[in-house]
Amino acid sequence: MARAKRVRSEIASSRSLLEERDPDIKEMARLELEELEPRVPDLEQQLRILLLPRDPNDDKNILLEIRAGAGGDESTLFAADLLRMYTRFAQTLGWKVEVLSSSDSEVGGYK
């Protein structure tokens, strides 16, 4: 990741400027370090994620089954909430959602 390398280079450059005699340059270097150093852990984490091996299942479809458990009407309402939650999540990622089968309950949930 070029961004992490560039930030590290800028940090090294700013640290070397801290040894200057001019107080204005020292202050500018200190301010730049205060801005750059907090970004390093974030960039390192992004780099670690990018270096992870690709999962062969990433491009495959899934089949998710949601069933109401024991609990009567509350469990059917919870199953409906889960379905809405997963559907919205998938749609925000641009995934296609297809309900293969459902059985509505009397109170608006799913059996």
C-alpha positions in Angstrom: 0.0 0.0 0.0 1.7 3.2 -1.2 -0.2 5.4 1.2 1.3 3.6 4.3 4.8 3.9 2.7 4.2 7.6 1.9 3.0 8.3 5.5 6.0 6.6 7.0 8.3 8.6 4.7 6.6 11.8 5.7 6.9 10.9 9.4 10.7 10.2 9.0 11.1 13.5 7.2 9.2 15.4 9.9 11.2 13.8 12.7 14.4 14.9 11.0 13.1 18.4 10.9 12.6 18.4 14.6 16.4 18.7 14.9 16.4 22.0 13.1 17.3 25.2 15.0 14.5 27.3 13.5 11.5 27.2 15.9 9.0 27.7 13.2 10.2 24.6 11.3 10.2 22.6 14.5 6.6 23.6 15.2 5.5 22.8 11.7 7.2 19.4 11.9 5.6 18.7 15.3 2.1 19.6 14.0 2.7 17.3 11.0 3.7 14.5 13.2 0.6 15.0 15.4 -1.5 14.6 12.2 0.4 11.7 10.6 1.3 9.4 13.5 -2.4 8.5 14.5 -3.0 7.3 10.9 -0.2 4.7 11.0 -2.1 2.0 13.0 -5.2 2.3 10.7 -3.1 2.0 7.6 -1.2 -1.0 9.0 -4.5 -2.7 9.7 -5.7 -2.1 6.2 -2.5 -3.5 4.9 -2.8 -6.6 7.0 -6.3 -7.2 5.6 -5.1 -6.7 2.0 -2.4 -9.3 2.6 -4.8 -12.0 3.8 -5.2 -14.8 1.2 -8.4 -14.7 -0.8 -11.1 -17.1 0.3 -12.2 -19.4 -2.5 -15.8 -19.1 -1.2 -16.0 -15.4 -1.5 -17.7 -15.5 -4.9 -20.1 -18.3 -4.1 -23.8 -18.0 -3.3 -25.2 -18.8 0.1 -28.5 -20.3 1.3 -29.7 -18.8 4.6 -32.5 -20.4 6.5 -34.3 -18.4 9.2 -36.8 -20.3 11.4 -38.9 -19.1 14.3 -37.9 -21.0 17.4 -40.0 -21.9 20.4 -41.6 -18.8 21.8 -44.8 -18.3 19.9 -45.6 -14.9 18.3 -42.4 -13.3 19.6 -40.2 -15.8 17.8 -42.0 -15.2 14.5 -41.6 -11.5 14.8 -37.9 -12.0 15.6 -37.5 -14.1 12.5 -39.2 -11.3 10.5 -36.8 -8.8 12.0 -33.8 -11.0 11.1 -35.0 -11.4 7.5 -35.3 -7.6 7.1 -31.9 -7.1 8.7 -30.1 -9.6 6.5 -32.0 -8.4 3.4 -31.0 -4.7 4.0 -27.4 -5.7 4.7 -27.2 -7.6 1.5 -28.8 -4.8 -0.5 -26.3 -2.2 0.9 -23.5 -4.4 -0.4 -25.2 -4.8 -3.8 -26.0 -8.5 -3.4 -29.1 -10.1 -4.9 -31.6 -11.5 -2.4 -34.2 -14.1 -3.3 -36.7 -15.5 -0.8 -37.3 -19.1 -1.9 -40.1 -19.9 0.6 -41.8 -18.2 3.5 -44.8 -18.9 5.8 -46.4 -15.8 7.3 -47.7 -15.9 10.8 -50.9 -14.2 12.0 -49.1 -11.3 13.8 -46.9 -10.3 10.8 -43.8 -12.5 11.4 -42.6 -15.7 9.8 -43.0 -19.3 10.9 
